Amino acid sequence: MPTPSLLSLPVAILQHTPLWVWPLLIYLVVMGLRAAQDRSVAVMRPLILPAVFLMISLSSGAMLTHTATALFWLVGLVCGGGIGVAVARRTDLQVLPDGRLHLPGEWLTLCLTLTIFTARFASGVIGSMAPAAMASVAVGGTLSLIVGICSGLFLGRGIGLVLRALRQSAQPA
């Protein structure tokens, strides 16, 4: 019986990955690289991408099917949210005269989006190749926790930035 090549599994994964995944990955990398540049944005803009990722996180059917894995996700979301608010407090934020925010470039957006993407991708691969493993608390719970932490951090940072900006713009000059 021939031994399968070491590359046969990665090749099989790539062959069975839906085509829409690759443009999504490119988009996430581009968005992350843009966030690495200083930019001026509308006040509510820091909430848009985190809200989208929260919805994606909630749609993680395989990760949230069991009470234990859903609890891991929720704990990660709350903890990540607290960390995100703390990150927002340390972010150099300026409210411009036109009401927009000036944000410094940062790499956190790229790291968070790629981590969520990778966890969701791994969830899909494991779920299709070894559904019992994905149903286990060890695998499903770990992936749920990762996605929850990243989604919470992303959302907490966005909320923290918006609240800081609103407070600063409400203060008299």
PyMOL commands that set and color helices and strands:
alter all, ss='L'
color gray80, all
select helices_A, chain A and resi 8-15+21-35+45-58+67-90+108-129+131-135+137-170
alter helices_A, ss='H'
color red, helices_A
select strands_A, chain A and resi 39-41+94-95+101-103
alter strands_A, ss='S'
color yellow, strands_A
deselect
rebuild
show_as cartoon
